[in-house]
Amino acid sequence: MERLWAAPEALTVREVHEQLARTRELAYTTVMTVLDRLAKKKLTERERDGKAWRYRAAAPREEMAAGLMRDALDRAGDRREALVRFVGQVSDEEAALLREALAQLDGKEPAG
């Protein structure tokens, strides 16, 4: 996903494999399988380019992170307790960002 987010345009399996192969030994078929599975999970979008597929991230990194956090809360059981524990683990800076975001949602502060 890091390679897809960093790319200005959609990448083929070969292009992703070439980038990853610079730092680790990885089979082309492994990259192909992972990209195919990500597309089936709707985490990537793909389009035909001749015989190849071109892949791009389906959403920005921040949107995907928010979705993962939402999914974790959905599975947490006691959402309140999960939120309290999460907030108890964030840094002072992150807590300030949370307060700011909540204030913006409440309409107390103009966004951005």
LOTI-770265 format. One record per atom (N, C-alpha, C, O): x, z, y; residue number from 1; atom name; residue in three letters. Coordinates in steps of 0.02 Angstrom, whole numbers, plus 50000, padded with zeros to 5 digits. Atoms other than C-alpha are relative to their C-alpha. Layout:
<rs>
R      px      pz      py   vexro   lumza   lodren
R       X       Z       Y     NUM      CA      ALA
...
</rs>
This chain:
<rs>
R      px      pz      py   vexro   lumza   lodren
R   50041   50000   49941       1       N      MET
R   50000   50000   50000       1      CA      MET
R   50044   50000   50063       1       C      MET
R   50027   49968   50113       1       O      MET
R   49956   49998   49941       2       N      GLU
R   50144   50038   50119       2      CA      GLU
R   50020   49930   50021       2       C      GLU
R   50021   49914   50081       2       O      GLU
R   49978   50069   49984       3       N      ARG
R   50203   49857   50108       3      CA      ARG
R   49943   49960   50030       3       C      ARG
R   49954   49921   50076       3       O      ARG
R   50057   50036   49974       4       N      LEU
R   50028   49790   50140       4      CA      LEU
R   49983   50023   50071       4       C      LEU
R   49967   49981   50114       4       O      LEU
R   50015   49975   49933       5       N      TRP
R   49999   49903   50290       5      CA      TRP
R   50053   49975   50050       5       C      TRP
R   50036   49961   50108       5       O      TRP
R   49946   50020   49955       6       N      ALA
R   50168   49852   50364       6      CA      ALA
R   50000   49925   50014       6       C      ALA
R   50030   49903   50063       6       O      ALA
R   49996   50073   49994       7       N      ALA
R   50140   49665   50341       7      CA      ALA
R   49951   49975   50054       7       C      ALA
R   49894   49998   50058       7       O      ALA
R   50044   50028   49949       8       N      PRO
R   50070   49563   50486       8      CA      PRO
R   49946   49954   49970       8       C      PRO
R   49896   49939   50003       8       O      PRO
R   50049   50043   50033       9       N      GLU
R   49977   49452   50361       9      CA      GLU
R   49998   50017   49926       9       C      GLU
R   50040   50055   49901       9       O      GLU
R   50007   49987   50071      10       N      ALA
R   49919   49455   50181      10      CA      ALA
R   50061   49976   49961      10       C      ALA
R   50092   49926   49979      10       O      ALA
R   49940   50015   50040      11       N      LEU
R   50057   49452   50049      11      CA      LEU
R   49981   49980   49929      11       C      LEU
R   49930   50002   49901      11       O      LEU
R   50008   50017   50071      12       N      THR
R   50070   49371   49878      12      CA      THR
R   50033   50053   49957      12       C      THR
R   50071   50095   49981      12       O      THR
R   49967   49954   50048      13       N      VAL
R   50120   49468   49723      13      CA      VAL
R   50075   49990   50004      13       C      VAL
R   50113   50039   50004      13       O      VAL
R   49929   50015   49998      14       N      ARG
R   50288   49381   49731      14      CA      ARG
R   50033   50032   50061      14       C      ARG
R   50087   50061   50056      14       O      ARG
R   49972   49971   49939      15       N      GLU
R   50317   49437   49911      15      CA      GLU
R   50005   50076   49996      15       C      GLU
R   50055   50105   50016      15       O      GLU
R   49999   49927   50009      16       N      VAL
R   50271   49617   49872      16      CA      VAL
R   50055   50018   49951      16       C      VAL
R   50093   50065   49962      16       O      VAL
R   49950   49986   50051      17       N      HIS
R   50381   49613   49716      17      CA      HIS
R   50071   49993   50029      17       C      HIS
R   50114   50035   50017      17       O      HIS
R   49933   50011   49971      18       N      GLU
R   50530   49542   49813      18      CA      GLU
R   50019   50058   50047      18       C      GLU
R   50076   50080   50047      18       O      GLU
R   49986   49943   49955      19       N      GLN
R   50515   49681   49944      19      CA      GLN
R   50016   50063   49960      19       C      GLN
R   50064   50098   49975      19       O      GLN
R   49989   49939   50039      20       N      LEU
R   50502   49819   49814      20      CA      LEU
R   50063   49996   49958      20       C      LEU
R   50096   50047   49947      20       O      LEU
R   49942   50009   50043      21       N      ALA
R   50641   49746   49706      21      CA      ALA
R   50066   50014   50036      21       C      ALA
R   50118   50022   50004      21       O      ALA
R   49939   49985   49961      22       N      ARG
R   50766   49777   49847      22      CA      ARG
R   50023   50072   49988      22       C      ARG
R   50083   50086   49994      22       O      ARG
R   49982   49929   50006      23       N      THR
R   50761   49964   49814      23      CA      THR
R   49988   50030   49931      23       C      THR
R   50010   50086   49918      23       O      THR
R   50012   49974   50067      24       N      ARG
R   50702   49984   49635      24      CA      ARG
R   49988   49944   49950      24       C      ARG
R   49970   49888   49968      24       O      ARG
R   50011   50049   50053      25       N      GLU
R   50691   49894   49470      25      CA      GLU
R   49927   50004   49979      25       C      GLU
R   49902   50056   49958      25       O      GLU
R   50071   50001   50012      26       N      LEU
R   50511   49841   49445      26      CA      LEU
R   49980   49932   49973      26       C      LEU
R   50001   49881   50000      26       O      LEU
R   50021   50063   50029      27       N      ALA
R   50430   49708   49337      27      CA      ALA
R   49948   49967   50045      27       C      ALA
R   49906   50000   50074      27       O      ALA
R   50049   50039   49962      28       N      TYR
R   50333   49570   49424      28      CA      TYR
R   49930   50015   49975      28       C      TYR
R   49883   50022   50015      28       O      TYR
R   50067   49989   50028      29       N      THR
R   50188   49599   49305      29      CA      THR
R   49972   50069   50019      29       C      THR
R   49911   50077   50024      29       O      THR
R   50023   49934   49978      30       N      THR
R   50180   49783   49356      30      CA      THR
R   49970   49996   50070      30       C      THR
R   49917   50024   50082      30       O      THR
R   50025   50009   49932      31       N      VAL
R   50159   49735   49538      31      CA      VAL
R   49933   49962   49998      31       C      VAL
R   49886   49980   50033      31       O      VAL
R   50061   50040   50007      32       N      MET
R   50028   49606   49489      32      CA      MET
R   49942   50043   49976      32       C      MET
R   49886   50039   50002      32       O      MET
R   50052   49956   50027      33       N      THR
R   49930   49734   49387      33      CA      THR
R   49977   50051   50051      33       C      THR
R   49917   50063   50058      33       O      THR
R   50018   49949   49950      34       N      VAL
R   49935   49867   49523      34      CA      VAL
R   49959   49968   50056      34       C      VAL
R   49908   49996   50076      34       O      VAL
R   50038   50033   49946      35       N      LEU
R   49877   49745   49658      35      CA      LEU
R   49931   49979   49976      35       C      LEU
R   49882   49984   50013      35       O      LEU
R   50065   50018   50028      36       N      ASP
R   49737   49683   49544      36      CA      ASP
R   49955   50061   49995      36       C      ASP
R   49896   50058   50011      36       O      ASP
R   50040   49938   50005      37       N      ARG
R   49679   49862   49511      37      CA      ARG
R   49979   50025   50068      37       C      ARG
R   49923   50049   50076      37       O      ARG
R   50017   49979   49932      38       N      LEU
R   49685   49904   49696      38      CA      LEU
R   49943   49956   50028      38       C      LEU
R   49899   49981   50063      38       O      LEU
R   50054   50045   49978      39       N      ALA
R   49575   49751   49730      39      CA      ALA
R   49934   50018   49966      39       C      ALA
R   49882   50019   49999      39       O      ALA
R   50062   49981   50036      40       N      LYS
R   49450   49804   49596      40      CA      LYS
R   49971   50066   50026      40       C      LYS
R   49911   50076   50023      40       O      LYS
R   50023   49936   49971      41       N      LYS
R   49442   49977   49677      41      CA      LYS
R   49981   49992   50074      41       C      LYS
R   49964   50041   50107      41       O      LYS
R   50016   50015   49930      42       N      LYS
R   49411   49891   49847      42      CA      LYS
R   50048   50032   50050      42       C      LYS
R   50030   50041   50108      42       O      LYS
R   49950   49974   49955      43       N      LEU
R   49570   49966   49920      43      CA      LEU
R   50040   49944   50033      43       C      LEU
R   50071   49954   50086      43       O      LEU
R   49970   50060   49970      44       N      THR
R   49639   49792   49951      44      CA      THR
R   49948   49945   49999      44       C      THR
R   49899   49947   49962      44       O      THR
R   50039   50061   50001      45       N      GLU
R   49559   49626   49991      45      CA      GLU
R   50047   49945   49979      45       C      GLU
R   50107   49947   49995      45       O      GLU
R   49956   50055   50020      46       N      ARG
R   49623   49467   49915      46      CA      ARG
R   49966   49933   50012      46       C      ARG
R   49904   49928   50011      46       O      ARG
R   50024   50067   49989      47       N      GLU
R   49606   49283   49949      47      CA      GLU
R   50045   49951   49963      47       C      GLU
R   50105   49964   49956      47       O      GLU
R   49961   50051   50035      48       N      ARG
R   49662   49129   49855      48      CA      ARG
R   50044   49962   50048      48       C      ARG
R   50024   49946   50104      48       O      ARG
R   49953   50043   49964      49       N      ASP
R   49813   49034   49916      49      CA      ASP
R   50031   49955   49948      49       C      ASP
R   50084   49970   49920      49       O      ASP
R   49979   50043   50055      50       N      GLY
R   49832   48890   49796      50      CA      GLY
R   49987   50035   49934      50       C      GLY
R   49930   50054   49920      50       O      GLY
R   50007   49965   50065      51       N      LYS
R   49863   48968   49625      51      CA      LYS
R   50011   50076   50007      51       C      LYS
R   49996   50113   49961      51       O      LYS
R   49984   49929   49990      52       N      ALA
R   49915   49136   49699      52      CA      ALA
R   49944   50035   50038      52       C      ALA
R   49902   50004   50069      52       O      ALA
R   50043   49957   49959      53       N      TRP
R   49818   49280   49773      53      CA      TRP
R   50042   50029   50057      53       C      TRP
R   50101   50044   50048      53       O      TRP
R   49970   49964   49944      54       N      ARG
R   49859   49352   49944      54      CA      ARG
R   49961   50064   50010      54       C      ARG
R   49899   50063   50011      54       O      ARG
R   50031   49934   49994      55       N      TYR
R   49826   49537   49967      55      CA      TYR
R   50013   50031   50068      55       C      TYR
R   50066   50021   50098      55       O      TYR
R   49993   49960   49938      56       N      ARG
R   49796   49644   50122      56      CA      ARG
R   49963   50065   49988      56       C      ARG
R   49917   50069   49948      56       O      ARG
R   50035   49936   50004      57       N      ALA
R   49744   49825   50142      57      CA      ALA
R   49929   49991   50024      57       C      ALA
R   49917   49956   50074      57       O      ALA
R   50070   50007   49981      58       N      ALA
R   49555   49840   50151      58      CA      ALA
R   49983   50042   50062      58       C      ALA
R   49934   50028   50097      58       O      ALA
R   50013   49957   49942      59       N      ALA
R   49567   49975   50285      59      CA      ALA
R   50067   50027   50025      59       C      ALA
R   50116   50030   49988      59       O      ALA
R   49939   49969   49974      60       N      PRO
R   49697   50054   50399      60      CA      PRO
R   50016   50064   49962      60       C      PRO
R   49972   50096   49933      60       O      PRO
R   49975   49941   50035      61       N      ARG
R   49800   50196   50326      61      CA      ARG
R   49959   50062   50019      61       C      ARG
R   49941   50102   49975      61       O      ARG
R   50036   49940   49976      62       N      GLU
R   49709   50327   50433      62      CA      GLU
R   49929   50002   49973      62       C      GLU
R   49904   50056   49955      62       O      GLU
R   50068   50003   50028      63       N      GLU
R   49537   50269   50375      63      CA      GLU
R   50001   50016   49925      63       C      GLU
R   49956   50051   49901      63       O      GLU
R   49994   49986   50071      64       N      MET
R   49594   50275   50194      64      CA      MET
R   50013   50075   49989      64       C      MET
R   49985   50104   49943      64       O      MET
R   49986   49928   50006      65       N      ALA
R   49664   50451   50218      65      CA      ALA
R   49936   50041   50012      65       C      ALA
R   49923   50089   49976      65       O      ALA
R   50063   49965   49986      66       N      ALA
R   49499   50507   50295      66      CA      ALA
R   49952   49994   49941      66       C      ALA
R   49918   50043   49924      66       O      ALA
R   50043   50009   50059      67       N      GLY
R   49406   50434   50146      67      CA      GLY
R   50021   50044   49942      67       C      GLY
R   49979   50071   49906      67       O      GLY
R   49975   49957   50054      68       N      LEU
R   49518   50527   50024      68      CA      LEU
R   49983   50073   50013      68       C      LEU
R   49966   50110   49968      68       O      LEU
R   50017   49931   49983      69       N      MET
R   49489   50689   50118      69      CA      MET
R   49925   50013   49988      69       C      MET
R   49906   50065   49963      69       O      MET
R   50072   49994   50011      70       N      ARG
R   49301   50659   50114      70      CA      ARG
R   49984   50005   49926      70       C      ARG
R   49944   50046   49905      70       O      ARG
R   50010   49999   50073      71       N      ASP
R   49307   50623   49926      71      CA      ASP
R   50021   50067   49971      71       C      ASP
R   49986   50094   49928      71       O      ASP
R   49977   49935   50024      72       N      ALA
R   49407   50783   49897      72      CA      ALA
R   49949   50054   50017      72       C      ALA
R   49935   50097   49976      72       O      ALA
R   50052   49951   49981      73       N      LEU
R   49277   50883   49993      73      CA      LEU
R   49938   49994   49957      73       C      LEU
R   49908   50044   49938      73       O      LEU
R   50059   50011   50043      74       N      ASP
R   49138   50804   49891      74      CA      ASP
R   50009   50031   49931      74       C      ASP
R   49960   50051   49899      74       O      ASP
R   49986   49972   50066      75       N      ARG
R   49223   50866   49732      75      CA      ARG
R   50018   50074   50001      75       C      ARG
R   50029   50104   49949      75       O      ARG
R   49973   49933   49992      76       N      ALA
R   49272   51036   49800      76      CA      ALA
R   49954   50055   49974      76       C      ALA
R   49978   50110   49960      76       O      ALA
R   50047   49947   50018      77       N      GLY
R   49116   51131   49750      77      CA      GLY
R   49976   50035   50063      77       C      GLY
R   49925   50016   50091      77       O      GLY
R   50017   49964   49938      78       N      ASP
R   49111   51252   49897      78      CA      ASP
R   50037   49967   50058      78       C      ASP
R   50095   49981   50070      78       O      ASP
R   49969   50038   49945      79       N      ARG
R   49144   51137   50045      79      CA      ARG
R   50027   50046   50054      79       C      ARG
R   50082   50035   50080      79       O      ARG
R   49979   49954   49948      80       N      ARG
R   49154   51281   50168      80      CA      ARG
R   50067   50032   49982      80       C      ARG
R   50113   50035   50022      80       O      ARG
R   49938   49967   50023      81       N      GLU
R   49287   51371   50066      81      CA      GLU
R   50058   49951   50001      81       C      GLU
R   50113   49969   50021      81       O      GLU
R   49947   50051   50000      82       N      ALA
R   49386   51210   50044      82      CA      ALA
R   50024   49986   50072      82       C      ALA
R   50084   49981   50084      82       O      ALA
R   49982   50012   49931      83       N      LEU
R   49381   51178   50232      83      CA      LEU
R   50039   50058   50030      83       C      LEU
R   50088   50048   50065      83       O      LEU
R   49966   49940   49974      84       N      VAL
R   49432   51357   50273      84      CA      VAL
R   50072   50002   49973      84       C      VAL
R   50119   50016   50011      84       O      VAL
R   49932   50000   50029      85       N      ARG
R   49580   51345   50153      85      CA      ARG
R   50044   49945   50030      85       C      ARG
R   50103   49955   50042      85       O      ARG
R   49963   50056   49970      86       N      PHE
R   49631   51176   50223      86      CA      PHE
R   50023   50018   50070      86       C      PHE
R   50082   50011   50086      86       O      PHE
R   49983   49983   49931      87       N      VAL
R   49625   51235   50403      87      CA      VAL
R   50052   50056   50002      87       C      VAL
R   50093   50058   50048      87       O      VAL
R   49951   49947   50003      88       N      GLY
R   49724   51389   50353      88      CA      GLY
R   50070   49976   49985      88       C      GLY
R   50119   50013   49994      88       O      GLY
R   49935   50028   50019      89       N      GLN
R   49866   51275   50296      89      CA      GLN
R   50029   49952   50051      89       C      GLN
R   50086   49930   50045      89       O      GLN
R   49975   50049   49952      90       N      VAL
R   49880   51161   50447      90      CA      VAL
R   50045   50034   50052      90       C      VAL
R   50041   50094   50063      90       O      VAL
R   49956   49974   49947      91       N      SER
R   50012   51181   50582      91      CA      SER
R   49960   50013   50064      91       C      SER
R   49902   49992   50069      91       O      SER
R   50033   49988   49936      92       N      ASP
R   49970   51241   50757      92      CA      ASP
R   49983   49934   50035      92       C      ASP
R   49930   49927   50065      92       O      ASP
R   50011   50065   49968      93       N      GLU
R   49987   51062   50819      93      CA      GLU
R   49940   49965   49967      93       C      GLU
R   49898   49936   50001      93       O      GLU
R   50056   50032   50035      94       N      GLU
R   49869   50997   50684      94      CA      GLU
R   49934   50036   50016      94       C      GLU
R   49882   50003   50022      94       O      GLU
R   50060   49962   49982      95       N      ALA
R   49744   51137   50724      95      CA      ALA
R   49976   49979   50069      95       C      ALA
R   49916   49973   50081      95       O      ALA
R   50018   50022   49933      96       N      ALA
R   49748   51084   50906      96      CA      ALA
R   49968   49931   49998      96       C      ALA
R   49919   49918   50033      96       O      ALA
R   50029   50067   50007      97       N      LEU
R   49714   50904   50855      97      CA      LEU
R   49929   50005   49971      97       C      LEU
R   49885   49967   49992      97       O      LEU
R   50067   49991   50029      98       N      LEU
R   49566   50963   50749      98      CA      LEU
R   49951   50025   50053      98       C      LEU
R   49895   50000   50058      98       O      LEU
R   50044   49975   49946      99       N      ARG
R   49495   51063   50896      99      CA      ARG
R   49983   49945   50049      99       C      ARG
R   49925   49938   50070      99       O      ARG
R   50010   50055   49954     100       N      GLU
R   49517   50912   51009     100      CA      GLU
R   49950   49949   49972     100       C      GLU
R   49905   49926   50007     100       O      GLU
R   50045   50048   50032     101       N      ALA
R   49430   50797   50885     101      CA      ALA
R   49929   50027   49997     101       C      ALA
R   49881   49990   50011     101       O      ALA
R   50067   49970   50002     102       N      LEU
R   49284   50917   50864     102      CA      LEU
R   49969   50002   50069     102       C      LEU
R   49909   49990   50077     102       O      LEU
R   50026   50000   49932     103       N      ALA
R   49267   50934   51052     103      CA      ALA
R   49977   49931   50021     103       C      ALA
R   49925   49923   50054     103       O      ALA
R   50019   50069   49984     104       N      GLN
R   49263   50745   51071     104      CA      GLN
R   49934   49982   49965     104       C      GLN
R   49891   49950   49995     104       O      GLN
R   50062   50014   50037     105       N      LEU
R   49128   50733   50937     105      CA      LEU
R   49940   50036   50030     105       C      LEU
R   49884   50011   50029     105       O      LEU
R   50053   49962   49967     106       N      ASP
R   49027   50866   51027     106      CA      ASP
R   49986   49975   50071     106       C      ASP
R   49939   49998   50103     106       O      ASP
R   50010   50028   49934     107       N      GLY
R   49043   50766   51188     107      CA      GLY
R   50027   50044   50056     107       C      GLY
R   50009   50035   50114     107       O      GLY
R   49974   49954   49950     108       N      LYS
R   49139   50904   51277     108      CA      LYS
R   50060   49971   50037     108       C      LYS
R   50077   49993   50092     108       O      LYS
R   49941   50031   49970     109       N      GLU
R   49291   50795   51313     109      CA      GLU
R   49995   49925   49991     109       C      GLU
R   49971   49902   49940     109       O      GLU
R   50000   50073   50009     110       N      PRO
R   49307   50609   51344     110      CA      PRO
R   50052   49980   49948     110       C      PRO
R   50105   50011   49944     110       O      PRO
R   49953   50023   50052     111       N      ALA
R   49391   50516   51199     111      CA      ALA
R   50060   49966   50033     111       C      ALA
R   50055   49935   50085     111       O      ALA
R   49939   50033   49985     112       N      GLY
R   49571   50458   51213     112      CA      GLY
R   50031   50010   50064     112       C      GLY
R   50084   49981   50078     112       O      GLY
</rs>
